[in-house]
Amino acid sequence: MRRLSLCLVAPLMMFAAVSSAASSLAASSPATPSPATPCADLVEEGASYTVCAFDARQASIRLFLRDAAGAPYGDFSRLADSVAGRGADLVFAMNAGMYDDDFAPVGLYVENGHRLHEANVQAGVGNFHLRPNGVFWIDGARAGVTETGHFLKSRAHPAFATQSGPMLLINGRVNPHIHASGVSEKYRNGVGVSDGHIVRFVISNAPVTFHQFAALFRDRLNCPDALFLDGGTASALYAPSFNRHDRFHPMGPMIGVVKQK
């Protein structure tokens, strides 16, 4: 599984310049969803992050993998063109988890209510298998991050779901396998949910440890549950209102926020 090893590769300096006109988040408050300016910069413990927040009651948050012909979208530009062809705008996108050589998701993947890949509960190596891992899901106006075992026991059938790992936070506590003494620093991206509908997507603009990343969701963004999506050269963000379009490809599953024109 090629993608599982990519997380261990030293990251390239692939990030596009962020608009200098965008204001940073206030030091005492988390990102507040705004249709006009969903993204903002944040500095925590000396590390820079971009946080994009959406309210699932107002925003159309979806998952994307393959186009109408069955080919993987592969990058943000192709996805944006496809969305535009259907009379809508892609206002945000991020890589949505780890995938194999054929771009198939490593774990559970649900798109438009169709389960395209089953959950992966096998033991293995790499970040995905650092237990517990979890599922980010969206179902209409509701969203959540749920530990995989609990998600499967619930027999939930959300409209969209993607499995990744490890869980960063579980009920407000850092994953017990993530230690403050960890020294591995990578570019990282992930997602946290609060109040059952506020979704915060985060990408680090500098290498950080897993513990730093988890603590950001807990201490600054007030997310009780958060999930790691990927890291290293695989972390990528598309936010045209924020003048950002990271050029990482080819890519497997993607999270997108779509707005009708």
N, C-alpha and C positions, 0 to 999 in steps of 0.2 A: 504494500500500500504506500505509494510514493508520497502522498500528502502527509502521512503521519511523520515522516522523516523531515519534511520541509521545516517544521517548527524548530528543529535543532540547528538549522543553518544560520550563520551570522547574517543579520538583516542588512539589506542594501539601503542606501539613502534614497528612497524612492518617493518620499512625500513631496507633494506640490506645495508651493508657497501659499500660506494662508493669508487671506485678505487682512491688511493692516487696519482697515476701517472697522472690522468687527471688534466689538468690545469683549473684554474678558469677564468671566463670571465674578460676581462679588464673592469675597473670601468667605462669607458666612452663610451663603445660600446655594442650594443645588440648582441645576439648570431648570428653568421653567418653560414648559412647552409654549411655543408661539408659532402660529402658521407662517408669519412673515420671516422670523429669524429663529429657526429651530436649533441652530448650532451656535456654540460659543466656545472660547478657549478658557482653560482653567489650569492653574498651577497649584500643585499640591506636593508638599515635601520636596520642593525643588524640581519636580518633574512636570512636563507640559502634556496636557491632554486636550482633545477636542471632544465635546459632549454634544450630542444631538438628541433632543427630547421631543417625544410625541405623545399625545393623548389618544389612546385607541378609540375613544368615543367620538373623536373628530377626524382622525387621520386614517387613511386606508393603508394599513401595513400588511405587506404580502411577502411571499417567498417565490423565487423564480429559479428555474434550473435549465429548461430546454425551450426552444422556440416551437412554433407551429409545425416545423418540419422535423422536429425531434433532435435538432442539433443544440449542444450546450451554448448558452449565450456567450460565455467565456470572458466577457469584459463589460464594463459599465456602458460604454458607448453603444454597443449592439443592443443592450437592454433598453437604454433610453430611446433609441431609434424605434424599437419594437413597440414600446409604450406610446410613443408619439403617433405611430401609425394607427393606434386604436383611439386616437383623439384625447390623449391624456399626457400629463407631464410626469417625469420621474424626478421628484424633488429631493430624494435621498436614496442612497444605496450603500450597502456594506456586505462584505463576504459573510456567509451565513454558516460556516462550519467546515469541517474537514471532509476530504473526498479522495477517492481512489484515482488510479491512472486514467480511467474512462470517465472521470468527472462525476461518477455516481457517489452520493453521500456515503460516508462511513457508517452512519447510524440512521435512526428514524428520520424520515422526511415525508411530510404531508403537504400537498399543494392543492388548493381549491377543494379540500375535503377528500382528496384521493391519496391514499397511502402508497407512495411510489417506492419507498424503501423501508424495510422493517427495522425495528429497534435492534441495536447491537448491545448485548449484555455479556459478551464473551470477555474473558481476561486477555490482556495483551500489554504491549509496551507503548510508550508515547503518551502525550498529554491527554488524548481522548480517553484512555483507559485508566487515568489516575482517578480512582474512585473517591467519592461518588461523582459520576457525570450527570448531566441533566438535559432537559428539553425546554427550549423556548417555544412558546405557542401563542397563537393569536386566534381568537374566535369572536368575530364581530367586534363589539365594544369592550371585550375582555382580553387581557393578556397576562402571561405569567411565565415564571421560570420555576420548574419543578424537577426535583431529583428524579432520575429515570425510573427507579423502582416504584416510587409513589405514583408517578404519572401512569405507568402501565397498570398498576393495581386499581387506579381510578376508572379505567376503561373510558377515558375521555376521548372524544372525537372532534378535536378542533379543526377549523378550516385550514390552518397552517401550523406546521410544527417542524422544528429541526433539532436534532440531538447533537450535542458536542460535549466537550469536557476539558478540564474538570469544572465542577461547580466551584465558584469562587466564594459565595456566601450561601449559607443554608439557615433560614430563620434568624438572620442577623449575625451568625457566627461564621468565622472563616473556616473553610474546609480543613479538617484536622490533618490532612496530608500536605497542607501548604504552611510552611514554617517561616517565621520572621527572620530566621538565620539564613534563609536561602539566598544565594548570590547570583544565580543565573538571571541575567538581564536581557530582555528581548523587547522589540516592538510588540504590542499586544492590543487586541480588540475584544470587546465583550458587550454583554447586554444585561441590564438590571431592570426590575419592574417593582413599582410601589403602588399601593392602593388598588391593585387589580386592573389598572388601566394606564398608568403613567410609565412609558417605556423610555429608558435612557440607553442610547448606544454610545459607547466610548471607544476611542482609539488613542493610544499613547503616541505622542510626537517625539518621544525619546525612549530608549530602552529602560524598562522597569522590571522589577521582580514580580513574581506571582503575588507575594504578600502585599507589596505596594499597591498593586492593581486591585486586589480584593478590598484592602482598607479604604481605597478611594470610594468604592461603591457603598461601603458601610458608613464611613465617617463623614463624607462630604455630600454624597448623593442620596442618602437616606433610603437605600434599596435593601430590604431584608434578604432578598434572593438575587443572585447574579451568576452569570454563566460565561466562561471563557469561550470565545469562538475560534480564534486562531492567533498565530503570532509569527514573528520573523518577517520574511518577505511576503507572507500571505495576508498580512493586515492591510486593508485598503478601504478607502472612504470616498464616496461621491456625494457632494453637497453643493450644487451650483449656486445657491443663494449665498454660500460662504466662500465662493470662488475656489472650490477645491475639487479636483478630479485626479485621484491617485491612479497611476498607470500600471497596475499589476494584472497580468493575465498570463496564461489562461486561468479561468476561475470556475469553480463548481457552483454550488448553491449560493444565491444572493438574497439578501433582504432588501426590499424596496418599499418606498412610500410613494404612492401614486395620487395625483390630483387631477381630477377631470378639468378640461379646459372650459 
